[in-house]
Amino acid sequence: LDFGKKRGIKLPADTVEGLLQHVSYNEPITLTRFLEKFTYFMPAIVTDSPASSVMWLLGMKDFYSSGRALHWAMLADFSVFPSCRGDLTPDEVVSLVNRGLQDGERDFHIKARSILCCMRHMPNWSMEVVELCKKYQNNSVVAIDLAGDESLNLSSPGHKAAYEEAERCGIHRTVHAGEVGPPSVIKEAVNMLKAERIGHGYHVLEDQALYKELLEREMHFETCPWSSYLTGACDPDFKKHPVIQFRKDQANYSLNTDDPLIFNSTINTDYRIAMEYMGFTVEEFKRVNINAAQSSFLPEKEKKELLNQLYEAYGMILSTAF
Ligand SMILES: O=c1[nH]cnc2c1ncn2[C@@H]1O[C@H](CO)[C@@H](O)[C@H]1O
């Protein structure tokens, strides 16, 4: 609200409660309508330097205290947010966030890296995104992602070229796929974009051959149960949720929040759902978090440190041989 006022950008309400009523929600709507929520508050913060500083600071604090993920978009295309020209270039935003993440890692004793996100509806941004990934590759940025509305046709050369360049340069790759879209989007993500992880991926179960292949390849699925309820990605009955099948098959997947602001949630929201409706045991929570660490995009040495921390915290055998 403060940044909106300062920049003369009209928001849909002028109190915190009023704005939250537009942004946060707790009953299913479509993915497309969910994505519209971002347009209510993004114009107030994109490419604004004080806003960016405050956002990462709050993000790090949340990240530390409640396991919330940081999820941020950085590019402002003026055709998307026409009235919100800030004082930072995308490059400066990434650099600022990197500094924030590094301060946070030091102050909170956590690992925090950044994934720069391409948007499905903006294929002409993707090369710029991968160039930023390259520039900051050894400085907090570890991977490229592709998010947005999956019903849009992916066969744009922009995303493909960016992902090819990412692979060529050793930049890790994840793609939102099979969240609401069919298994063919996952196939494209894996075969064409060379994704190493799949964001959501629930609809993989509709193509058993593909599912079997991805199980064998130990493909990592970044699942978000509460998000999947609110975006209408899955049957609203959690007892029929794809995560239950993933658990039974001991697939490589993790539990995540997705967008805590909009979903008014913390990681405990997702854990509670897993426990109450999906038959999770403490052992499965441990296994899932070890999966997450193993499939993280940290450099190998740091990944081993993180895994050792988890093994120790979980009372599992700790090998000092690493
Ligand atoms: O669950 C999701 N599916 C698809 N796109 C998403 C999801 N969550 C967020 N975004 C998109 O990614 C951008 C960066 O966070 C957001 O602006 C939103 O458009």
Ligand as a Chemical Component Dictionary entry (heavy atoms), coordinates in Angstrom:
data_LIG
# 
_chem_comp.id                   LIG 
_chem_comp.type                 NON-POLYMER 
_chem_comp.pdbx_formal_charge   0 
_chem_comp.three_letter_code    LIG 
# 
loop_
_chem_comp_atom.comp_id 
_chem_comp_atom.atom_id 
_chem_comp_atom.alt_atom_id 
_chem_comp_atom.type_symbol 
_chem_comp_atom.charge 
_chem_comp_atom.model_Cartn_x 
_chem_comp_atom.model_Cartn_y 
_chem_comp_atom.model_Cartn_z 
_chem_comp_atom.pdbx_ordinal 
LIG O1  O1  O 0 1.430 -22.192 -9.353  1  
LIG C1  C1  C 0 1.745 -21.435 -10.293 2  
LIG N1  N1  N 0 1.570 -21.810 -11.576 3  
LIG C2  C2  C 0 1.884 -21.032 -12.636 4  
LIG N2  N2  N 0 2.412 -19.809 -12.482 5  
LIG C3  C3  C 0 2.606 -19.359 -11.238 6  
LIG C4  C4  C 0 2.305 -20.135 -10.098 7  
LIG N3  N3  N 0 2.631 -19.407 -8.998  8  
LIG C5  C5  C 0 3.121 -18.228 -9.447  9  
LIG N4  N4  N 0 3.096 -18.185 -10.797 10 
LIG C6  C6  C 0 3.534 -17.088 -11.675 11 
LIG O2  O2  O 0 4.928 -16.940 -11.489 12 
LIG C7  C7  C 0 5.263 -15.573 -11.225 13 
LIG C8  C8  C 0 6.385 -15.530 -10.226 14 
LIG O3  O3  O 0 5.988 -15.935 -8.971  15 
LIG C9  C9  C 0 3.991 -14.923 -10.738 16 
LIG O4  O4  O 0 3.965 -13.569 -11.121 17 
LIG C10 C10 C 0 2.895 -15.751 -11.370 18 
LIG O5  O5  O 0 2.495 -15.160 -12.588 19 
# 
loop_
_chem_comp_bond.comp_id 
_chem_comp_bond.atom_id_1 
_chem_comp_bond.atom_id_2 
_chem_comp_bond.value_order 
_chem_comp_bond.pdbx_ordinal 
LIG O1  C1  DOUB 1  
LIG C1  N1  SING 2  
LIG C1  C4  SING 3  
LIG N1  C2  SING 4  
LIG C2  N2  DOUB 5  
LIG N2  C3  SING 6  
LIG C3  C4  DOUB 7  
LIG C3  N4  SING 8  
LIG C4  N3  SING 9  
LIG N3  C5  DOUB 10 
LIG C5  N4  SING 11 
LIG N4  C6  SING 12 
LIG C6  O2  SING 13 
LIG C6  C10 SING 14 
LIG O2  C7  SING 15 
LIG C7  C8  SING 16 
LIG C7  C9  SING 17 
LIG C8  O3  SING 18 
LIG C9  O4  SING 19 
LIG C9  C10 SING 20 
LIG C10 O5  SING 21 
# 
